[in-house]
Amino acid sequence: MAEDGVVTLYNGSAITDAKKNPFSIKVGLAQMLRGGAVVEVSNVEQAKIAEAAGACSVMVSEPTRQGIKRMPDPSLIKSIKQVLNFPVMSRVRVGHFVEAQILESIEVDYVDESEVLGFADESNFINKHNFRCPFVCGCGNLGEALRRVREGSAMIRIQGDLYGSGNVAETVKNVRSVMGDIRVLNNMDEDEVFAFAKKIAAPYDLVAQTKQMGRLPVVQFAAGGIVTPADAALMMQLGCDGVFVGSEVFDSPDPYKRVRGIVQAIRHYNDPHVLVECSCGLENAMAGLNLNEDRIEQFGQDGVNILDAYFSHVLLNGFAYFQYRYNGRKSMISNTINLLRTFLSTLSLYKYFAMADGAVPVHNTGTMVEAKSNQVIAKLGLVQKLQGGAIIEVTDVEQAKIAEEAGACSIVIHHGISQPNSYLIKEIKQAVSIPIMARVRVGHFVEAQILEAMGVDYIDESELLGIADSDNYINKHKFHVPFACKCQHLREAMMRAAEGAAIIWLHGSRNGWNSSTSGTIVETIQNVRSVMKKVRSLTDEDEDEVLTFSMKMGVPYDIVAQTKQIGRLPVMQIAAGGIQTPADAALMMQLGCDGVLVGSDIFSGLDPYRQVLSIVQAVKYYNDPYELMGICFGLEDVEAGSEVEYLG
């Protein structure tokens, strides 16, 4: 610490006043790692691979073992230091300053005071100013980060997943939290900084310095669940200086290629075409955390409810204010109503990134509604090609060919991993001529950038792959390619449409489309009927009631007004989940859907071509019972025939 009690830190690439403040030297050493990947290794061979692949440093950790995790064996660290020509890090338990003294004595380049190992002292972190080597510390929010800096940390690790599960959602959440708080701080005046510092329990001088610099005053890396190039690029685009990569990358068949892909993704994080090449051939990704139905259901219903509750709160208070104006001065009723409508529309635009002309263009029985945004018109024109068709989920090239030959309007590539399978997508694109849809994790906009660069026709932001950002869906207005999103009720559908989705899956179970459980088709029918019923109810309401409906649902007024005007959702609505027979498909069409999505389990039958063809024909002739009878005739002989429990 400097004698004046102020920590002097780097700004840009210069170290300020290093003679007066030795801490600046540590920060400068940490700054040498900016734009790089720190890879966790547990033996000499892994360390050599990480160095050859271009990592900026390695984090030495002992192989997985039962019981309490402690500092790695010093002999392992020494053996790794002897074969490498770049910095080496190692971990100590939180508060265990003797372990840190040991690591410093064997001349490690950086010490990570890590929650991954656990706590040796639950009340006190190490006083890092007592050491010559730079320290790395983890954090989950801005206050915690600045408290670690005050203790002498020269590098901050914004930590998410601590268990090596591959779940990047917590990391994204914490990174967004830190960056969001910094943006809030930047917009404060000088008087508000004191109260903000007290609120987050951080030293005032560091809070003021963060405001002045517009970022954390030390290097900020992301860690936890980062196992693909897209994950690494996502963290860089969110504002991090680099990433920590877990040792699970060495479980893949070609760890060098995976680490090299992550390194290249960090260097070229804003170039989707380079990210495509980095991601190719990495289909054997880490399996990741299996999200159960309860976790996904909670995200689907509550994941964005904090903002929604605030949005509804603002609307209700705005309405109360205008009602007060009306009660006090009845002659101004017309002005009040107009002002309220403007207020609702403007707030909707602000929160949901609506189009520049204040309205989201929609399709209505095949005709495009005029709008100023050519990009939105183009997206809706593309999705109209799917109207009255069957979309088939496929897992390989042969299934894609069968689907095309049988008349499917599009295919969804199901790769069953936590990132887009670039090789499989390229192979299928070369083999078929119908539109192709591929999936990305919820909130993972870098994976979407990669798919757009590859030239896929549609992107499905899908919980089936998992959730990368538990608080935010992708802002789909930033992309040229149309997006599909899932919903189970009208409110969710309208929110996805406001975010820019051009296709809505009206679905049942979130566990998968190809589930043969007896309840799946039941849930799909229930959700389709629920959405259609609420839309019909909305069309019967007068203009004044639309405002109340919008406030009650907590969705943008303009989306609700459009739905009322055209008598349906302003996007393509396709049923998904448990649709296995021509009768199932025809049922969904008669309930008001624009098409159906059929799971890949249809290819487990004896004659998948005939089964796909029958569903395509049923969608086309869904109102003709005689045609349906002919289509369904004899199909029981070609189905796989899993036993389904009778619900009666």
Salt bridges, closest charged atoms under 4 A:
GLU40 OE2 - ARG91 NH1 3.30
GLU62 OE1 - ARG65 NH1 2.96
GLU99 OE2 - ARG93 NH2 2.81
ASP109 OD2 - LYS81 NZ 3.87
ASP112 OD2 - ARG91 NE 3.90
ASP112 OD1 - ARG157 NH2 2.55
GLU113 OE1 - LYS128 NZ 2.79
GLU115 OE1 - ARG157 NH1 3.40
GLU151 OE1 - LYS128 NZ 3.33
GLU151 OE1 - ARG148 NE 2.81
ASP205 OD2 - ARG150 NH2 2.40
ASP231 OD1 - ARG441 NH2 2.66
ASP231 OD1 - HIS444 NE2 2.69
ASP241 OD1 - ARG34 NH2 3.60
ASP241 OD2 - ARG215 NH2 2.80
GLU277 OE2 - LYS426 NZ 3.85
GLU297 OE1 - ARG510 NE 3.59
ASP308 OD1 - LYS351 NZ 3.55
ASP308 OD2 - ARG491 NH2 2.53
GLU393 OE2 - HIS414 ND1 3.69
GLU393 OE2 - ARG439 NH1 2.90
GLU447 OE2 - ARG441 NH2 2.64
GLU447 OE2 - HIS444 NE2 3.93
ASP460 OD2 - ARG439 NE 3.17
ASP460 OD1 - LYS486 NZ 2.75
GLU461 OE1 - LYS476 NZ 2.85
GLU463 OE2 - ARG510 NH1 2.65
ASP469 OD2 - ARG176 NE 2.36
GLU492 OE1 - HIS489 NE2 3.69
GLU492 OE2 - ARG510 NH2 2.90
GLU499 OE1 - LYS476 NZ 3.47
GLU499 OE1 - ARG496 NE 2.80
ASP544 OD1 - ARG341 NH2 3.93
ASP594 OD2 - ARG568 NH2 2.74
